[in-house]
Amino acid sequence: MIRGPQPPITLPLVTQQTSTHIDGPVALTMDSAPIIYEDSWQVDVAGADPVEPADPWQDPAGRLHFSYRGSELALLLAVGNYWGYLYVTVDGRPANQLPHLPHNQSSTGQEAGYRTFYAPEAVVAAEPVAQWVPIHRATDPTAIHEVVVEIWRSWGQTPLRGVAVDALPQKTWPRWPGVALLLLSVWFLVPWWTNQLPQFQQQRQLNALRLPLSRWLLPSWGTPSALPSAAVGLVLIVLAVRMDLWPATLVGLFFLAWAGVQRPALWIGAFLFGLPFYFTFSLPLLPGRAIGLVDVGILGGVVITLLHWLLSTGRAQLPQEKTGVHKEGGDWLRQVSGAILAAIICWALLATMQATHQAVAWREWRTVFLYAGLFGLSLALMARSRSNPTGGYSDQTLLLSAWLAGSTVVALVALWQYGSDTLLIQAEGVQRVRAFYGSPNNLALYLERTLAVTLALGFFAEQQRHRWIYLVAGLTQAAALLLTFSKGALLLALPTQLGLLWLGGWYLLSRRGESRRVLWWLAAVAVAIFITLLP
């Protein structure tokens, strides 16, 4: 039922010799007689290519017009990795199957349907790809309709390859209703599964499987060795990425996975630490093969946390060991939030089924929605197993510290780049840092999220000795954020964060009965940032 990329529509093109209107059903080449060109064009059976105008920013590359009779009008457009666009009017009005942007007019001042040729994901062998695009559906198929097409830029690409009237295959029934029914059936099975799960867990076959696996994968010496194993694995992975040593990646992932089975927070924490590096670095797994850090972190996290949860439940049967397994049912707020997230993922799946650009839509659904749900599942499974198996820092503290440590490292790299004049972006008279991202704005988007949490811990953490660590990390992140010179971050995000921190801090300190002096230090930081931004 799930639709993958569809094969392109191919139609046999013919050349019409009579200079009358186009009568469907027919698909014509661009050198057919009914198509009249107003400017200099290079036209043959392969298509129509405009000539570069004297002022390409002010003048269109070419215009053409023709008339047709039929229901559906389509153009064969050559889309690819180049910038160009067209305007289309039918009977003096915007073509109704193309986007119509207010105040986006053609060179004659007419409101028109608008479409770009830019589609880098469709490129094959570095060449544009011809795609049939419906541009207008007539309310009266018996009338003759006048069409005007205006092309901007696009010379050398042969952007127009054909014209079709009532020649495209009929659209099939949409597939999203079937997928919606499947998703609804799954949702109806959730209450039944929730009621059957306790009985399923008590079956002897499952317990007999868990018990020996627990002895092997969760030995008594495994928990104390988890943190050193995770550290060794993380160091090996860093060296492997830096030196492109795929065997070291496999060994490092093995150590990290072993540590994650003992304590899932170690795997998830390593993933959170590496998040800001995903844009530039991939994990080499085989010669000439690499995989994204996010893919390994999310998918591996689900497998590891699920395995730990199953094994720790079985391990609880051992009389000499005791775990912190949570009671079944969990917190109702966690269940409601999980249900809302699952509903959003399902709704996004239905929208993806009907997307025009399928390849891009599936990638967005996977990375934005599905991975968010899988990450939430990993956190939920981690919370249901043990809260603090090693007796030191809690899992929540470990995850938060790893996340903030990763952002601090990226901020330090950005500051080093600024000091060494390396990989800077010069714009609007300033040098902007970007660390491992393609744009300074991307770095700013990441630091915005971590800076607020870091400053909150730096000013309001209950343990005084931890405040200085978070304050140093927060000031480092703030300095890197300022050097991105991102207008959205500096003019909107940062003032909002500081204001909310001040108000939230006032409420928190009042409840604790503590001095509010730290709030004036926070205000001093805000003033210092404002003075730094003055021209």
N, C-alpha and C positions, 0 to 999 in steps of 0.2 A: 504493500500500500504506500510506502514512502517513496516519493519520487526523487530520482537522481537527476543529473544533468541530461536534458533532452537533446537528441541529435538535431542538427540544423535542418530547417525545411529547405528542400531543393525543388525548384520548379523549372521545367523546360521553357526557355525564353525564345520568343519569336520576334521578328522585325516587321512592324506594320508599315506598309508603303504609302497608304492613303492618308492624306493630311486632314482627316476629320477627327472627331472625338474618339476616345477609347471606349469600346463596348465590351463589358465583361460577359462571361469569364475569360480572362486572357492575362498572360504575363509577357511584357514587352521588354526588349532591350532599349537602352537609352538613346540609340540612334534612330528610333522609330519616328516617322513623319509627324504624328500628332504633337510631339514634344518640341516646343519652340524655345530656343535659347536667346536671351537678351544680351549677353556679354560674350567675351572671348572664352570659349570652352574648347577643350580637346575631347571630342566625342567619337567613339567607335562602338563596336559590338560588345566590348568589355565593360564599358561604362562611360560616365561623364566626369571629367576632371576640370575644375575651374583654374583660371590663371591668376597668379598673385597680383592684386591691385596695387596701384601706386601708394595708397595709404591703407594698409590692411586693418588698422585699428579703427578707422572711420568709415570705410567702404566695404560692402560685401564682396566676396570673391566672384560671385555669379548669381544670376537669377534665371529661372525658367518658368514656363507656364504651359498648361494643357487642360483639356476638358475631358470628362469621362461620364459614363452613365452606368450605374450599378449601385450596389449596397456598400461594399467594403473596399477601401482604397489602401494599398500598402506600398511601401518603398523598400527596395533592397539596398540597405545602407552598409557601407564598409566601416565597421567600428574597430578601434584598436587603440594603441598607446600613442595617441596624438590628440591635440586640442583643436576642435572645430565644432561647429554647431549649425543648425538650420532653423529657419522659420517657415511655417506652412500655413497658408490661409485657404479656405474653401468657400467660395461665394462671398468673399470679403470678410469672413469670420474665422476665428481660430479653428484649426483642425481639431475635432473633438476627441480624438484618441491620443493626443499628445498633451503633455503638461502645458498649462496656460498660466504664466507668471504675470501678476499685475505690474504694469509699467515696464514690462520687458517687451519692447516693440521692435518691429523690423525697421529697416532703413527708411521706409516710406511713412513711418509713424503709425502703422496699423498694429492692432493687437493680433497676435498670431500664436499658433502652437509652437512649442519650443522643444528641441531635442539636441543633445550633444552626441558627438561621435566618440567621445572618450570612454573606452572600456578596456583597460589593460589586461583584465582577467580573461578576455576572449581571444587574445593574440595567440596565433599558432605560427611557429617558426619565424618569429619577429615580423610577421606580416599581418595587416588588417584582415578581418574575417567578415564576410558578407552575411548579413542577417536580415530576414524579412521583418519589417516593423509595421504593423497596422497604424495608420495615421488618421483615418476618418471613416465614420459610418454614417451613411446618408439616411435621413428619415424618409425621403422619397426616392426610391431606386429607379424610378422611370424618368426622372428629370436629368438634364445635363448640368453638371457642376463644374465650375471654373476653379482651377487649382493654381496657386502661385507658390513656388518654392524658392527660398533665398538661402544661399550657402555663404557662411563666413569662414574665412581661413580654409584649411583642409586641402589646399592645392598640393599636387603630387601624390595624393592618396587615392584618387578616383573614388570619391565618397559615395557617388550614386551609381548603382549597378543595374537597376531594373525597376519597373513599375508593374503592379498587379492590381487587377480589378476582379473581385469575387473569385480569385484563384487559389487563395490559401485554404488548406484543409480545415474542415469544421472542427471547432474546439470540442474536446472530450469533456465528459462530466468531471467536475472537480473531485479530487481525492480526499480533501480534508474532512468531509462528513464521515467517511469510513474510519479515518484515523480518530476522529472525535468519538465515535461509538466505541472503538477499542479502548481509548483512554477512560471513557466513562465506566466501562466494564471493570477496568483495573481499580478505579476509585471505589466502585461498589464492593470489590473484593477486600479492600483494606480493613473494614471493620471485622469481617470474618477471619482474616489472617491475624489480626490483633487478639481475637479471642482464642484462636487455636495455637498461638505461639507458645504459651506456657505448657500445654500438653505436648507439643512437638519437642520442646526442650527436655521433657522428662522421659522421652523414649530411651530405652536401654541401648538401642543400636547407636544412637547419636552419642550418648554418654560413653559407650565403649570405644568409640572412635576418638573422642576428645581426650580421654584420659591418657593414652600412650603418647598422643601428639603433644599434650601439655608437658609431659615429662621430658620430651626431646626438645621442644621449641621454647618452653618456659622453664628452664632448669633453675635450681635454687641459686646458682651463681650467675645467672643471666642478668638479673636486675642490677647488681652492683657493677657489672661490666658494660652496661648499656651506654652510659655517658662517654667513657673512653672510646668505645667502639664507634659511636656517632662522630666523635671528634676526628678519629682516624679516617673514617669514611669521608667526612667533609673535606679534610685536607687533601685526600687523594683525588677527589672530584675536582677541586680547584686546580690542582696540578695538571690533571688530565685535560681540563678545558683550556688551560693556559698553553700547554705543550702539545695538544692534540694527540693524546695517548689513550686510545680507546680501551686497551686492557685495564689501565688504571681506573677508568670510569666504571667498568664492570666490578672490579674489586671494591672500589669505594661505595658503589650502590649496594653491594652485598653487606659490607660492614654497617652501612646506614640502615638497611632493611632489617638486619638482625637487631640493631638497637631499637628500631621502630616496633618490632614485634614485642620486645620487652616493655617498651614504653612508647606508645604512638606519638606522644607529644614531641619526641625527638625527631622523628621523620617530618612531621608537620612544621616544627620549628625550623628545621633546615630548609624546608621549602619556602617558608615566610622570609627567612634571611636572604635567600637567593632571588626573591621576586623582582627586585629592581634591576637585576642583571639579565633578565630573560630577553630583552630586546636585542642585545648584541651577541650573547653567548648561547650556544646549544651544547648538548652533551654528546660527544662522539661515542658511539656504541660499537660500530664496526668500521673497517677501512672504507673511508669515503662516505660513511653514513653517520648522520647525527639526528637527534630528536630534541624537540623543544623542552626547556626546563619545566614549563607549566604542565605539559602533557605527562611527563614522568612524575612530577610532584603530586598532581591531582589523582591520576589513575593509580599510581603506586600507593598513595595515601589511603584510598578506599580499600584496596586489597589488604594492606597491612593492618589498618584499624579493624576491619571486619574479622581478619584472622585472629587478632589479639582478643577481640570481644568473645569470639566463639571459644577460644582456648582458655581464657580466664574464667569463663562460665563453667567449663568442664573442670578446670583446676580447683574450683571452689569445693569440689567434692572430696579433695584430699584432706584428711583430718588434721594433718600437721601444718596446713597452710591456710591462710585466711586472706581474702581479697575484699576490696571495697566495691563490690558489685552493687549497683543501684537497684532499688526495688522496681518491679515491672510497672509500667504505666508512665513513670517519669513526670516531669513538671508539665502542667497543662499549657503554660505559656510556650514552652519549647515545642509542644505538639502543634499548637495553633500556628506558630511562626513557620514550622516545617510544612504544614499543610498549605499555607499561603505561598511559600516559595515553590512548592510542587505545582500549585495551580498556575503560577506565573510561567513556569517552565512549559507546562502543557499548552497554555494559551500561545506562547511564543512558537511552539512547534506547529500549531495549526496555521499561524501567520506565515511561517517559513514555507509550508506546503504550497502557498499561493504566491510566493515572491516571484518577481520577474527575473531577477538574477539569482538563479538557484545556487550556484557554487558559492557566491559571496554570502547568501542568506544562511546556508548550512554551516559555513564556517563561523558566522556570527552567533548562530544559535548554540553551536558547540562550545565556543570559547566564553560567551557571555552568560548564557542561561544554564546549559547542562553542567559545565564545570563549576558554576556557583552552587548548584544543587549537590553535586558530588562532594565539594569541599564542605558544605554544611553537613552532609551525611557523615563525613569523616570526623568532624567535630562532635557530632551527636554520639557516634559510636565510642569515641574517646571518653566522653563524659560519662557514658554508661558503664565503663569498665572500672577504672580506679582513679581516684582524684589525686593521690600523691603517693605512688608506690615506693619511692626511694627515700622519703622522709625529708628531703630538702625543699627546694622550691616547688610550689604547686605547678600543675600543668598550665594553668592560666598565666602565671607569672613567666614561665618558660616561653610560651608562645609570644606573649607581648614583648618580652625582652629580645627575642630573636628577630621579630618584625622591626622593632625600633633600631636594633643594631645594624640590620641590613641597610636601612635608610641613612643611618649615620655614616656608614662606610661610603655610600654613594655620594653623600654630601662632602665628605673629605676628599674624594676623587675630584669632585667639581671644584673645590677650593684649590686643589693642586693644579688643575688645568688652568684656572684663572691666574695663579701665580706664575706658571711656566708658559703662559700664552700658547696653550695646546688645545686643539679641537674647539676653539671658540667660534661663536656665530656673531658676526658684526652686523648690527641692525640699528637704525635710528641713532647713530652716533655713539653706541655703547657696545662693549664686548659682553656677550651673554654666554653663560656656562650651560652645558647640556649633559655632562657626564657620559653615560653609556646610551643616551637616547638620541634619536634623530633630530629632535627639536628641543629648545629650552622650555617650551610650554609643557612638553611631556614630563620633563623632570619636575617642573613646578607642580603639576597635577599630583605627582606621587608624594612630594615633600609636604604639600598642603595637608594631606591626610595624616601623616605621621607626626608633623610638628605640633598639631593641637594636642595629641595624646601625650607627647613627650613633655611639653610645657605643663600640662595638667599634673603629670607625675612629679615634675621638677618643683612645682610650687606647692602642691597639696598632698604629696605622699605622706603617709603616717610615719614612716621610719625616716628620721632626719638624715641618716647616713646615705640613704639612697637618693635623696633629693639632689645632691651635688652631681651625682653621675648623670641623672636625667637632665639637669640644667645644662651641663656641658654639652651633652648630646643635642639638646634643644637649640642652644645657641649656634652650634655647628650647622644644624639643619636650617636655621633661620638665615644664617649668613649665605648659605648656598641658594636658598630660595630668593633672597634679595638679588643675588647676582644673575638669576635667570631673567630679571626685568620683565617678567610676565605681567601684563596689565591686569588680567583676571585675578591672578594671585595677590598682587600688591594692592589693588584698588578695591577688591571685593572679598576674597577669601580671608586674607590676613586680618583686616579690620574686624570682620565678623567673628573670626575665631577669638581674637583678643577680647572683644566685647563680651562674648559668651563665657569665656574663661573668667573674666572679672566678675560677672553676675553670678555664675555658678560657684566661684570661690567664696564670694560673700555669703551665699546661702550655706555652703558646706562648713565654713569656719564658724559661722554663727551656731550651727547645730553642735559642733564640737566644743564650743566655748573657747576657741583659741583666738589669739591676736590676729587682727586683719592687716598687720603691717606688710605682710607679703604681697597684698594686693597693690600697695603703692609701689613695690618693686616691679610688679607686673606692668603697672601704668608707666613706670620709668622705661621699661623695655619698649613699650609701644611708642613713647615719645622719641626714644633713640632711633627707632626704625623710621619714624616720620622725618626726623632731621636728616637721616641718611639719604632719604629719597628726594630731598629738596634739590632743585637744580643749582 
